[in-house]
Amino acid sequence: MDLLVPTLFFIVGSLVFISITFGVWRLLRPHRPDANKLTAYECGEEPVGSAHGLFNSRFYIIALVFLLFEAELLFLFPWAVAAFRSQAAASTAWATFVSIEIFLFIFILAVGLGYVWRKGYFNWGKMNYSQTLIQNSPIPRSVYEAFNKRQ
Amino acid sequence: MPTTILLFLFFLGFLLLYTVLAVYAERKMAAFIQDRLGPMETGYYGLLQTVADLLKMLQKEDIVLRGADGVLFRAAPFVIFASVFAGFCFIPLAPQGIGSESTTGIFALLAIVSLDVMGILMAGWGSNNKFSMLGAMRSVAQIVSYEVPLGLAVLCVAVCAGTLNLQEMAWQQGIFAIESHAWGGVFSWYVVRYPLLLPVFLIFFTASLAECNRAPFDLPEAESELVAGYQTEYAGFRWGILMLTEYGMMLLVSLLSAVLFFGAWNTPLPNVGIVRLAEWTSGTPGHISAWLWGAFWLLGKGLLLVGLQMWVRWTYPRLRIDQLMSLCWKYLTPAALLLLLLCSLTKLIF
């Protein structure tokens, strides 16, 4: 109850606050939409296609790695509180137990990090866009190479 | 419950006043750092500039694009603001002055504030604009990545404190603690009592800049490539709420680092001999004086850290996306893991 009621109060309160400000805004603002205003901004050009398309899979890998780490963090929080209660920490058995746990937990986290690192998922490698462009281009490749040499 | 209502009203009012002044302060600070004057025309020394901007914003047309997902687009500011503002519920403003007495305060705070990511994704997808979409993707990737070092840094403090309740942490860092520290003041702050927490603070501060999408981690809003990121298609007061949230987030993480490292609502002045500076500047818990002193010290520390964030913004250049990711995963996360190990060992030995 200590958690739920105040948090809900803050959330609902802030929603009410935004609704009130939007209400005031509604009273003051003009409403004159036209076709040009309602097109997406693409630096003054006519928008091409829809933004609801494919996205880069690198974002997916980051999300996946985050999920793994966050799950481990989730377990570390209760451990951080339970392990260091001053009464319990006095006994040697408890201290040994806790220190083994520390190494085990952090070792698991570190191994996970090392694995993902080794797999190269943290390398935000450069996409070779120019190669693809050249392949699809009607201009022969040698023209590009000659141009690059001249630079 | 009366405390919760009081704190809700206080934080809402303070957030509005602070945002108006902080936008002005940031523009002035940027101007002085870049050797120009900044806003000068509206009001004395440009003081009314933000108020004028606010009034202008209220008269702007509401534009929801053709082809946009209207529901997501309209709901996004609500989700973003509510999730950040709910975080203030766990900040102890004074002795006995905390919105939620929950024993898992900091944990709940991190959980609720990370819902912000949902709102950003809703805004980016709902806009049906390529800039918004890319901005939202980058923003989400960045925020979730930096949540790992941020969580580990918080964990280091939790290990040292032995509690997840921010109010309990605040009590421990002052002259009212059960195991009282003779001098009080700055000497009972966590960052002084546990020197290992100084590098932890640096990690926390860096990660919190990324969480706020602030420079040098403002790639999601990089104006030279993405116009304004997920905010591109927002106009009028709906955009105003997004701006309010950005400044609210800055204040929230600053208050949080004040609580975690710099003594929360406790005075920085120590008791020296018969000069009882700490006692004179703390008030009596439960009395109105403790509320006033507590709010003064906590908000003062928070605002100083917000100033530091602004200073960083106008000093360092923006990182590239691959540098951003390698800083988070290859430097901050291993460093935070190591510090967590050291913190728990220190705690176990002493």
Chai-1 contact restraints between the chains, C-beta under 6 A:
chainA,res_idxA,chainB,res_idxB,connection_type,confidence,min_distance_angstrom,max_distance_angstrom,comment,restraint_id
A,D2,B,S100,contact,1.0,0.0,6.0,A-B,restraint_1
A,D2,B,E101,contact,1.0,0.0,6.0,A-B,restraint_2
A,D2,B,S102,contact,1.0,0.0,6.0,A-B,restraint_3
A,L3,B,S100,contact,1.0,0.0,6.0,A-B,restraint_4
A,L3,B,S102,contact,1.0,0.0,6.0,A-B,restraint_5
A,L3,B,A108,contact,1.0,0.0,6.0,A-B,restraint_6
A,P6,B,T4,contact,1.0,0.0,6.0,A-B,restraint_7
A,P6,B,C89,contact,1.0,0.0,6.0,A-B,restraint_8
A,P6,B,G99,contact,1.0,0.0,6.0,A-B,restraint_9
A,P6,B,S100,contact,1.0,0.0,6.0,A-B,restraint_10
A,T7,B,A86,contact,1.0,0.0,6.0,A-B,restraint_11
A,T7,B,C89,contact,1.0,0.0,6.0,A-B,restraint_12
A,T7,B,S100,contact,1.0,0.0,6.0,A-B,restraint_13
A,F9,B,T4,contact,1.0,0.0,6.0,A-B,restraint_14
A,F10,B,F8,contact,1.0,0.0,6.0,A-B,restraint_15
A,F10,B,A86,contact,1.0,0.0,6.0,A-B,restraint_16
A,F10,B,C89,contact,1.0,0.0,6.0,A-B,restraint_17
A,I11,B,A82,contact,1.0,0.0,6.0,A-B,restraint_18
A,I11,B,A86,contact,1.0,0.0,6.0,A-B,restraint_19
A,G13,B,F8,contact,1.0,0.0,6.0,A-B,restraint_20
A,S14,B,F81,contact,1.0,0.0,6.0,A-B,restraint_21
A,S14,B,A82,contact,1.0,0.0,6.0,A-B,restraint_22
A,S14,B,F85,contact,1.0,0.0,6.0,A-B,restraint_23
A,L15,B,F78,contact,1.0,0.0,6.0,A-B,restraint_24
A,L15,B,A82,contact,1.0,0.0,6.0,A-B,restraint_25
A,I18,B,F78,contact,1.0,0.0,6.0,A-B,restraint_26
A,I18,B,F81,contact,1.0,0.0,6.0,A-B,restraint_27
A,I18,B,I241,contact,1.0,0.0,6.0,A-B,restraint_28
A,T21,B,F237,contact,1.0,0.0,6.0,A-B,restraint_29
A,W25,B,L58,contact,1.0,0.0,6.0,A-B,restraint_30
A,W25,B,F237,contact,1.0,0.0,6.0,A-B,restraint_31
A,L28,B,L58,contact,1.0,0.0,6.0,A-B,restraint_32
A,L28,B,Q59,contact,1.0,0.0,6.0,A-B,restraint_33
A,R29,B,Q59,contact,1.0,0.0,6.0,A-B,restraint_34
A,R29,B,E61,contact,1.0,0.0,6.0,A-B,restraint_35
A,R29,B,D62,contact,1.0,0.0,6.0,A-B,restraint_36
A,P30,B,E61,contact,1.0,0.0,6.0,A-B,restraint_37
A,K37,B,I63,contact,1.0,0.0,6.0,A-B,restraint_38
A,L38,B,L65,contact,1.0,0.0,6.0,A-B,restraint_39
A,L38,B,R66,contact,1.0,0.0,6.0,A-B,restraint_40
A,A40,B,L65,contact,1.0,0.0,6.0,A-B,restraint_41
A,A40,B,N129,contact,1.0,0.0,6.0,A-B,restraint_42
A,Y41,B,T232,contact,1.0,0.0,6.0,A-B,restraint_43
A,A51,B,N128,contact,1.0,0.0,6.0,A-B,restraint_44
A,A51,B,N129,contact,1.0,0.0,6.0,A-B,restraint_45
A,A51,B,K130,contact,1.0,0.0,6.0,A-B,restraint_46
A,A51,B,M133,contact,1.0,0.0,6.0,A-B,restraint_47
A,F55,B,M137,contact,1.0,0.0,6.0,A-B,restraint_48
A,F59,B,M137,contact,1.0,0.0,6.0,A-B,restraint_49
A,F59,B,A141,contact,1.0,0.0,6.0,A-B,restraint_50
A,I62,B,A141,contact,1.0,0.0,6.0,A-B,restraint_51
A,I62,B,S145,contact,1.0,0.0,6.0,A-B,restraint_52
A,F66,B,V144,contact,1.0,0.0,6.0,A-B,restraint_53
A,F69,B,V148,contact,1.0,0.0,6.0,A-B,restraint_54
A,L73,B,G151,contact,1.0,0.0,6.0,A-B,restraint_55
A,L76,B,L155,contact,1.0,0.0,6.0,A-B,restraint_56
A,F77,B,F107,contact,1.0,0.0,6.0,A-B,restraint_57
A,A80,B,L155,contact,1.0,0.0,6.0,A-B,restraint_58
A,A80,B,A158,contact,1.0,0.0,6.0,A-B,restraint_59
A,A80,B,V159,contact,1.0,0.0,6.0,A-B,restraint_60
A,V81,B,L164,contact,1.0,0.0,6.0,A-B,restraint_61
A,F84,B,G162,contact,1.0,0.0,6.0,A-B,restraint_62
A,F84,B,K347,contact,1.0,0.0,6.0,A-B,restraint_63
A,A95,B,L348,contact,1.0,0.0,6.0,A-B,restraint_64
A,S99,B,L348,contact,1.0,0.0,6.0,A-B,restraint_65
A,I102,B,S344,contact,1.0,0.0,6.0,A-B,restraint_66
A,I106,B,L337,contact,1.0,0.0,6.0,A-B,restraint_67
A,I106,B,L341,contact,1.0,0.0,6.0,A-B,restraint_68
A,L109,B,L337,contact,1.0,0.0,6.0,A-B,restraint_69
A,A110,B,L337,contact,1.0,0.0,6.0,A-B,restraint_70
A,F122,B,M325,contact,1.0,0.0,6.0,A-B,restraint_71
A,F122,B,W329,contact,1.0,0.0,6.0,A-B,restraint_72
A,F122,B,K330,contact,1.0,0.0,6.0,A-B,restraint_73
A,W124,B,I321,contact,1.0,0.0,6.0,A-B,restraint_74
A,W124,B,D322,contact,1.0,0.0,6.0,A-B,restraint_75
A,W124,B,M325,contact,1.0,0.0,6.0,A-B,restraint_76
